[in-house]
């Protein structure tokens, strides 16, 4: 079996640092070093290697639900987003992970859903901006516990 890139990443460093982590879940802001990164795209992952929702324990399912709501509130508060999307595809990497995207005010409808990062008016930045947003998200979550 090939090494899981999500399990491996959780053992290393991510740009901006871990936004939230406990014994069940892990989340961080996505950073793409080849181009400007869309600001407001976090990924929530299970700590345990499971392929989909069907294999979750009740505690893992509860942790994912609670953190998804908290991250949605954090993204709205820290980015000014007017909507937050949560996607789960489950067919590329067999480790449960949710893609959580902020949608900013003024985003044209043709860029809604998984295309929010393609709109030229969407906020993008480099490493420094990802680090700063990750810090704001961590602070919001710390000030607004579950």
N, C-alpha and C positions, 0 to 999 in steps of 0.2 A: 504494500500500500504506500502511495506517495505521501510525503509529509503534508500536513494540512497548513496552508498559508495563514489561516486565521489563528490556529493554535500557535504557530511559530511567531506570528506578529505579537501576540499577547505576551510572549516571553521576552520581547525586545523593547526598543524605544520607538515611539511615534512622534512625529512633529506636532508640537502643541501639548504633548503629554496626554495622559489618560484623563478624560473628562469625568468619568465615574467608573468605579470598580468595587465590587464586593465579591463574596465567595461564589456567586451565581452568574453575574453578568459583568460585561466590560463594554465601555463605549469611548469613542474618540472621534475627533473631527478628521475627515478625509483630507489628505494633502497630496497633490499631484505636482511633482517637481519638474515636469517637462513643460508646463504651461501655467498660466494663472489658475489658481484653484477657486472654485465656486465657494463662497463663504456662506455657510449655513447647511452643510451636508455632514451629518454625523452617522456613524454606524454603531448599532447596538448588537452585541454578540453574546451568545451563551459562553460561559467559561468551560463548561463540559462540552465535549465534541458530540453533538447530536445533529442529524441532518435536517429535521423539520419539527414543526409543532407537535406532531403525533408522538414523538419520543420524549417530550418534556415531562419532568416531574411536576406535581402541583405547585411546589415552591418556585421552581424555575418559571412556570407560566405566570404566576403572580408577580414575580420580580420583573419579568419582561413587560407585563401590562402596566405596572406602576411606573417603571422607568420610562416607558414610551410616553405616558402622559406628562411626566415631569420634564422630559427632554422637549416635548412639544411646547410646553409653557416657557421653558428656558429659551428656546429658539425665538419664540415670539417676543419675549422680553428683551433679549440681548441683540436681536438683529432688526427688530421692527417689522418682521414678517407678518403678513395678514392671514396666512394659511400654512399649515404644515402637512406634508405628505409622509406616509409610512408605506414602504414597499417591502414585500418579501417575494422572491422569485424561487429560490431553492433548487435551481437546476444547474448551477455552474460549480459552486463550491459546496460540498456536502457538510457544511457546518452552519447551523442556524445563525443568520445575521439579518437584521432589518436595516434598510436604507431609509434614513429620515432626512427629508429635504424641506428647507424653508422656501416659501413662495413670497416674493416681495410685492408691495403695492405697485400697481401699474404694469405688472407682468401681463403681456398680451395673451389672450386665451390660447392661441396656437402654441404657446410655450408652457402651458400648464402641465402638471404631472411630471413625468420623468424627463421632460425637456426644459425645466426651469433654468438649468445651468447654461443652456444654449442661447438664451436671450442676451443680446449685446448690452442691455441695461442692467443685467444682474450683477451684484457685487462680486468682484473677484479680487484675489490678492496673492501675495507670496507667503513665504514662511512666517514673516513677522506678523502679518494679519491673521494667519491661522493660529499662531501662538496667542495673540491678544484675544481673539474670539474664544478660544479654548479656555483661557483664564476667566473670561466673563461668564462662560457657561458653568465652569466649576464653582465660581462664587455664587451664582444664582442657585445652583443645586444645594450648596452648603447652607444657604440662607433659607431655603425652602425644602426642608426634609420631607420625606414621604409621610 
